[in-house]
Amino acid sequence: MPLSLTLCGRVAVTCDGVPPDGPPLAAKSIALLAYLALEPGSHSREHLTALLWGEYPELKARASLRQALTHLREALPGVIHADRASIALATPVECDVLTFRRLSKESPRVAAEYPVSGFLEELHLRHCPAFDEWMDTTRANLVRRLGEVMSAATREAAATRQWDQAARL
């Protein structure tokens, strides 16, 4: 079941091209998936709790993380690996941001078409200053990289005398 995340523009989670069965994923569940996809590796439960529920009392924050994990496991079986201490993605994820990062090195002209300035702009979370800071930093880095990509793609188009594309970029 290939998991796909769209994090720029309209946020979406799909498996095999369709939304997961059951009720829609909550915003914090999507935020957790986004973080795990873009920050590879295993993360401590304490870190993720502080990231997404840092302004809640500790017991409520831990319960909220457990609830989000339960919801994700029901909607996306086999995608999350969690043990008593840490949480990670158990399967590879297709993600527009990861694709942009790869293409920005391989094919600037293609990468220039990605709307990364809209990174998670439709995902509204309450009481998550640490996640908001991560999201803002990630968006700023993506926009900076997009500027570099557009500059490289413009130079490439001009060098090959593709004036219309150079002007569009």
C-alpha positions as MATLAB code, in Angstrom:
seq = 'MPLSLTLCGRVAVTCDGVPPDGPPLAAKSIALLAYLALEPGSHSREHLTALLWGEYPELKARASLRQALTHLREALPGVIHADRASIALATPVECDVLTFRRLSKESPRVAAEYPVSGFLEELHLRHCPAFDEWMDTTRANLVRRLGEVMSAATREAAATRQWDQAARL';
ca = [
       0.000    0.000    0.000;
       2.039    3.016   -1.219;
       1.426    6.011    1.007;
       1.441    9.387   -0.682;
       1.475   12.771    1.050;
       0.688   16.069   -0.599;
       1.920   18.788    1.738;
       2.002   21.790   -0.606;
      -1.270   23.384   -1.570;
      -4.211   21.167   -0.732;
      -2.969   18.738    1.937;
      -3.855   15.116    1.169;
      -3.029   11.610    2.337;
      -3.686    8.766   -0.076;
      -2.952    5.053   -0.309;
      -2.881    3.575   -3.786;
      -4.276    6.890   -5.023;
      -7.363    7.003   -2.769;
      -7.961    8.484    0.685;
      -7.766    5.965    3.530;
     -10.978    4.249    4.620;
     -12.818    5.555    7.637;
     -13.137    9.036    9.025;
     -10.780   11.724    7.705;
      -7.444   11.998    9.464;
      -7.250   14.699   12.106;
      -4.941   17.647   11.506;
      -2.458   16.537   14.168;
      -2.328   13.027   12.690;
      -1.469   14.558    9.315;
       1.083   16.823   11.001;
       2.665   13.773   12.642;
       2.866   11.973    9.283;
       4.376   15.055    7.641;
       7.015   15.399   10.320;
       7.935   11.709   10.195;
       8.170   11.817    6.394;
      10.359   14.916    6.228;
      12.510   14.192    9.272;
      13.572   10.601    8.582;
      14.435    8.188   11.303;
      13.057    7.323   14.664;
      11.802   10.020   17.054;
      11.197    9.721   20.745;
       7.658    9.830   22.019;
       8.685   12.718   24.278;
       9.942   14.743   21.322;
       6.773   14.169   19.266;
       4.553   14.888   22.251;
       6.371   18.187   22.851;
       6.208   19.013   19.148;
       2.453   18.549   18.751;
       1.003   18.748   22.260;
       3.624   20.758   24.116;
       1.143   23.144   25.697;
      -0.975   20.352   27.167;
      -0.407   18.729   30.558;
       1.931   15.760   30.188;
      -0.679   13.037   30.759;
      -3.114   14.582   28.297;
      -0.331   15.102   25.739;
       0.770   11.460   25.943;
      -2.843   10.287   25.670;
      -3.324   12.505   22.604;
      -0.243   11.006   20.946;
      -1.510    7.488   21.655;
      -4.905    8.424   20.179;
      -3.274    9.881   17.052;
      -1.189    6.712   16.640;
      -4.276    4.526   17.029;
      -6.103    6.571   14.409;
      -3.142    6.345   12.015;
      -2.783    2.592   12.527;
      -6.484    2.076   11.790;
      -6.468    4.308    8.707;
      -3.011    3.311    7.410;
      -2.132   -0.199    8.612;
       1.576   -0.965    8.577;
       2.714    2.602    7.936;
       3.771    3.552   11.478;
       6.273    1.674   13.616;
       5.951    2.558   17.289;
       7.416    1.007   20.379;
       7.435    2.170   23.979;
      10.165    4.728   23.336;
      10.072    5.821   19.693;
       8.023    6.293   16.551;
       9.028    6.134   12.879;
       7.553    5.455    9.474;
       7.662    1.739    8.698;
       7.260    2.133    4.931;
       8.588    4.482    2.268;
       6.414    7.492    1.549;
       5.865    9.398   -1.666;
       5.722   13.087   -0.847;
       5.692   16.203   -2.992;
       8.275   17.879   -0.750;
      10.642   14.904   -0.966;
      10.149   14.840   -4.741;
      10.891   18.578   -4.941;
      14.063   18.121   -2.898;
      15.248   15.309   -5.188;
      14.327   17.132   -8.404;
      15.912   20.368   -7.232;
      19.254   18.554   -7.582;
      18.444   16.511  -10.693;
      16.141   18.675  -12.796;
      15.712   22.328  -11.808;
      13.216   23.034  -14.601;
      10.851   20.352  -13.315;
      11.397   21.277   -9.655;
      10.555   24.918  -10.432;
       6.940   23.849  -11.036;
       6.382   22.645   -7.451;
       4.274   25.005   -5.292;
       6.451   24.600   -2.193;
       5.639   28.085   -0.923;
       2.259   26.599    0.044;
       3.852   24.035    2.381;
       1.208   23.015    4.948;
      -0.581   26.347    4.561;
      -3.972   24.596    4.764;
      -3.089   22.634    7.900;
      -4.270   24.574   10.924;
      -3.192   23.334   14.338;
      -3.942   24.864   17.697;
      -1.547   25.079   20.621;
       1.515   23.778   18.718;
       4.210   26.455   18.850;
       7.035   23.937   18.368;
       5.365   22.425   15.292;
       4.564   25.909   13.966;
       8.239   26.827   14.299;
       9.333   23.642   12.495;
       6.741   24.257    9.772;
       7.797   27.889    9.280;
      11.495   26.954    9.147;
      10.807   24.139    6.694;
       8.682   26.426    4.496;
      11.383   29.127    4.522;
      14.019   26.563    3.515;
      11.784   25.262    0.718;
      11.099   28.770   -0.599;
      14.820   29.594   -0.470;
      15.601   26.407   -2.393;
      12.810   27.176   -4.887;
      14.444   30.550   -5.556;
      17.756   28.824   -6.234;
      16.039   26.277   -8.472;
      14.183   28.945  -10.438;
      17.392   30.895  -10.915;
      19.214   27.802  -12.192;
      16.305   26.839  -14.448;
      16.133   30.386  -15.840;
      19.871   30.374  -16.599;
      19.521   26.957  -18.248;
      16.577   28.086  -20.376;
      18.401   31.288  -21.410;
      21.559   29.342  -22.249;
      19.552   27.147  -24.614;
      17.703   30.178  -26.038;
      14.319   29.083  -24.709;
      13.279   32.686  -24.136;
       9.605   32.021  -23.394;
      10.469   29.548  -20.660;
      13.193   31.823  -19.268;
      10.731   34.711  -19.100;
       8.049   32.517  -17.486;
      10.491   31.365  -14.829;
];
